[in-house]
């Protein structure tokens, strides 16, 4: 039998698919916004007011307000067919808040068809519909040849070992839905504001532990990055993914956030 044509070499280049989660106010938007310093960026925003922190940045992304599944579906279709030619980065900010808006959309449509249903009390079917619709659009954008960053808030769960663990706040199935979406990503990071003498340091954690969900499928980022930026992350990941470039260990030192 001849070698099947479907057998191909393992890809030598990879696109960044990044889940960036933290408590509100740590600076997820500012960190993801530094993607515009690397390449043209499209910002998928729940609400234009949430992008206030981007206005003073030197390089600014374009913005598309996606506040229901109609807009998110249109955005995913655009990214798949044309958007990846127009942009190098797609930032979806924020997944946690959109899932709330998505449920609002689902319940509004449901009550229009079934007026006896309570707009504010979804059943299990609506929760499953929200999860499946959301993951479908995220998978669509991840499948496009473009760097994809999704932000989320953080929630606490109890691990099978009984430890409290921080995971992205994408509720469903006692944390399994969040783990499922993390499984789609090649980078999952927990971003924290750490109090230090004389001020606050922002630290990005890239390795899973008993207390947090994280992973670095590129295996080049340091376990802890202080005041990270997308340019720095792409610099390290680029060494690992560009053809003809050998992997080299990530440096432990990091550079300051660009002002």
C-alpha positions as CSV (number, residue, x, y, z in Angstrom):
1,X,0.0,0.0,0.0
2,X,1.3,3.4,-0.9
3,X,2.0,6.0,1.9
4,X,-1.3,7.8,2.5
5,X,-1.3,11.4,1.4
6,X,-2.8,12.4,4.7
7,X,0.5,11.6,6.5
8,X,2.5,14.9,6.8
9,X,5.4,16.2,8.8
10,X,4.8,17.6,12.3
11,X,4.3,21.4,11.9
12,X,7.4,23.4,12.4
13,X,5.6,26.7,13.0
14,X,2.8,27.3,15.6
15,X,0.4,30.0,16.4
16,X,-0.1,31.2,19.9
17,X,-3.4,30.2,21.5
18,X,-3.3,31.7,24.9
19,X,-5.7,31.7,27.9
20,X,-4.8,34.6,30.1
21,X,-6.7,34.7,33.4
22,X,-6.5,36.7,36.6
23,X,-8.5,38.6,39.2
24,X,-10.2,41.8,37.9
25,X,-7.9,44.8,37.9
26,X,-4.6,43.0,37.7
27,X,-4.0,44.2,34.1
28,X,-5.0,41.4,31.7
29,X,-6.2,44.0,29.2
30,X,-3.0,46.0,29.3
31,X,-0.8,42.8,29.0
32,X,-2.9,41.5,26.0
33,X,-2.9,45.0,24.5
34,X,0.9,44.8,24.1
35,X,0.2,42.4,21.2
36,X,-0.3,45.5,19.1
37,X,3.4,46.3,19.5
38,X,4.1,43.0,17.6
39,X,1.5,43.0,14.8
40,X,-1.8,44.3,13.8
41,X,-4.4,43.3,16.4
42,X,-8.2,43.0,16.4
43,X,-9.8,43.4,19.8
44,X,-13.1,41.5,20.4
45,X,-14.6,43.4,23.3
46,X,-17.7,42.7,25.4
47,X,-18.1,46.4,26.0
48,X,-16.2,49.4,24.6
49,X,-15.9,50.9,28.1
50,X,-13.7,47.9,29.1
51,X,-11.0,49.0,26.7
52,X,-10.3,52.4,28.4
53,X,-6.9,51.1,29.6
54,X,-5.8,50.7,26.0
55,X,-6.4,54.3,25.0
56,X,-3.0,55.5,26.3
57,X,-1.0,52.7,24.8
58,X,1.4,53.6,22.0
59,X,0.2,50.9,19.6
60,X,-3.6,50.5,19.6
61,X,-5.7,47.6,18.2
62,X,-8.8,47.8,16.1
63,X,-12.0,47.0,18.0
64,X,-15.2,45.0,17.4
65,X,-17.8,44.9,20.1
66,X,-19.2,41.3,20.4
67,X,-21.9,41.3,23.0
68,X,-24.0,38.3,21.8
69,X,-23.7,35.1,19.9
70,X,-24.7,36.7,16.6
71,X,-21.7,39.1,16.8
72,X,-19.3,36.4,18.1
73,X,-20.3,34.1,15.3
74,X,-19.8,36.8,12.7
75,X,-16.4,37.6,14.2
76,X,-15.3,33.9,14.2
77,X,-16.4,33.6,10.5
78,X,-14.5,36.7,9.6
79,X,-11.3,35.6,11.4
80,X,-11.5,32.2,9.6
81,X,-12.1,33.5,6.1
82,X,-10.4,36.9,5.9
83,X,-9.4,38.2,9.3
84,X,-6.3,36.1,9.5
85,X,-5.0,38.0,6.5
86,X,-5.8,41.4,7.9
87,X,-4.5,40.7,11.5
88,X,-1.8,38.9,13.2
89,X,-3.5,38.8,16.7
90,X,-7.1,38.3,17.7
91,X,-7.8,39.2,21.4
92,X,-11.1,38.1,22.9
93,X,-11.5,40.1,26.1
94,X,-13.2,38.7,28.1
95,X,-14.4,35.1,28.0
96,X,-16.0,35.1,31.5
97,X,-18.1,38.2,30.9
98,X,-19.1,37.0,27.4
99,X,-20.5,33.7,28.8
100,X,-22.8,35.8,31.0
101,X,-23.9,37.9,27.9
102,X,-24.3,34.7,25.9
103,X,-26.7,33.3,28.5
104,X,-28.6,36.6,28.3
105,X,-28.9,36.1,24.6
106,X,-30.0,32.5,24.9
107,X,-32.7,33.3,27.6
108,X,-34.0,36.3,25.6
109,X,-34.6,34.2,22.5
110,X,-36.0,31.4,24.7
111,X,-38.6,33.6,26.5
112,X,-39.6,35.1,23.1
113,X,-40.6,31.6,22.0
114,X,-41.8,30.3,25.4
115,X,-43.3,33.3,27.4
116,X,-44.0,31.1,30.5
117,X,-40.2,30.7,31.1
118,X,-38.5,33.0,33.5
119,X,-35.9,35.2,31.8
120,X,-33.5,34.9,34.8
121,X,-33.8,31.2,35.6
122,X,-32.0,29.0,33.0
123,X,-32.3,25.3,33.1
124,X,-29.6,22.7,32.5
125,X,-30.4,22.7,28.7
126,X,-29.6,26.4,28.5
127,X,-26.3,26.0,30.5
128,X,-25.3,23.3,28.1
129,X,-26.3,25.4,25.1
130,X,-24.3,28.3,26.3
131,X,-21.2,26.1,26.9
132,X,-21.5,24.4,23.5
133,X,-22.1,27.6,21.5
134,X,-19.2,29.4,23.3
135,X,-16.7,26.5,22.8
136,X,-17.7,26.2,19.1
137,X,-16.8,29.9,18.4
138,X,-13.6,29.7,20.4
139,X,-12.5,26.5,18.5
140,X,-13.3,28.2,15.2
141,X,-11.0,31.1,16.0
142,X,-8.3,28.8,17.4
143,X,-8.4,26.9,14.2
144,X,-7.6,30.0,12.1
145,X,-3.9,30.7,11.2
146,X,-3.6,33.7,13.6
147,X,-2.4,34.3,17.1
148,X,-5.4,34.1,19.5
149,X,-5.5,35.5,23.1
150,X,-8.5,35.0,25.3
151,X,-8.8,36.6,28.8
152,X,-10.9,35.4,31.7
153,X,-11.4,36.0,35.3
154,X,-10.3,33.5,37.9
155,X,-12.4,31.2,40.1
156,X,-11.4,28.8,42.9
157,X,-12.2,25.1,42.7
158,X,-11.2,22.1,44.9
159,X,-8.9,19.7,43.1
160,X,-9.3,15.9,43.3
161,X,-6.5,16.0,45.9
162,X,-8.5,18.4,48.1
163,X,-6.4,21.5,47.3
164,X,-7.9,24.9,46.4
165,X,-6.9,25.6,42.8
166,X,-7.2,28.8,40.7
167,X,-8.6,28.2,37.2
168,X,-10.2,30.4,34.5
169,X,-13.7,31.4,35.4
170,X,-15.5,29.6,32.6
171,X,-18.2,27.8,34.7
172,X,-19.6,24.4,34.0
173,X,-19.4,20.8,35.1
174,X,-17.6,21.6,38.4
175,X,-14.5,23.0,36.6
176,X,-14.4,20.5,33.8
177,X,-15.6,23.0,31.2
178,X,-12.8,25.4,32.1
179,X,-10.3,22.5,31.8
180,X,-11.7,21.6,28.4
181,X,-11.1,25.1,27.1
182,X,-7.7,25.2,28.6
183,X,-6.9,22.0,26.8
184,X,-7.5,23.8,23.5
185,X,-4.8,26.3,24.3
186,X,-1.0,25.9,23.9
187,X,-0.4,28.5,26.6
188,X,-2.4,28.9,29.9
189,X,-1.2,31.5,32.4
190,X,-2.3,32.9,35.7
191,X,-1.5,36.6,36.1
192,X,-1.2,38.0,39.6
193,X,-0.4,41.3,41.4
194,X,2.1,40.5,44.0
195,X,2.8,43.0,46.8
196,X,6.5,43.8,47.2
197,X,8.3,46.3,49.4
198,X,7.8,49.6,47.8
199,X,5.0,48.6,45.4
200,X,3.2,45.9,43.4
201,X,4.8,43.5,40.9
202,X,2.7,41.8,38.2
203,X,3.8,38.2,37.8
204,X,2.8,35.7,35.1
205,X,2.8,32.0,36.1
206,X,3.2,29.5,33.2
207,X,3.5,26.1,35.0
208,X,0.7,24.1,36.6
209,X,0.9,23.6,40.4
210,X,-1.3,22.4,43.2
211,X,-2.7,25.9,43.5
212,X,-3.2,27.0,39.9
213,X,-4.0,25.8,36.4
214,X,-1.3,26.7,33.8
215,X,0.8,25.2,31.0
216,X,3.4,26.1,28.4
217,X,3.2,23.7,25.5
218,X,6.1,25.5,23.8
219,X,8.3,24.6,26.9
220,X,10.4,27.8,26.6
221,X,8.9,30.3,29.0
222,X,10.2,30.7,32.5
223,X,7.9,29.4,35.2
224,X,7.5,33.0,36.5
225,X,7.7,36.2,34.4
226,X,7.8,39.6,36.1
227,X,6.0,42.5,34.3
228,X,5.7,40.5,31.1
229,X,4.7,41.8,27.6
230,X,3.5,40.0,24.5
231,X,6.7,41.1,22.6
232,X,8.8,39.3,25.2
233,X,6.6,36.2,25.1
234,X,6.6,36.1,21.3
235,X,10.4,36.5,21.3
236,X,10.8,33.4,23.5
237,X,8.2,31.4,21.7
238,X,9.5,32.4,18.3
239,X,12.8,30.7,19.0
240,X,11.0,27.5,19.6
241,X,8.7,27.5,16.6
242,X,10.4,29.0,13.6
243,X,11.8,26.5,11.2
244,X,15.6,25.9,11.4
245,X,15.8,27.5,14.9
246,X,16.9,25.2,17.7
247,X,15.1,25.4,21.0
248,X,17.0,27.2,23.7
249,X,16.1,27.6,27.4
250,X,14.2,30.6,28.4
251,X,16.1,33.2,30.3
252,X,15.1,33.7,33.9
253,X,15.4,37.5,33.6
254,X,12.5,39.5,32.2
255,X,12.3,43.0,30.9
256,X,10.1,45.8,32.3
257,X,6.7,46.6,30.7
258,X,7.0,49.2,28.0
259,X,5.7,52.5,29.1
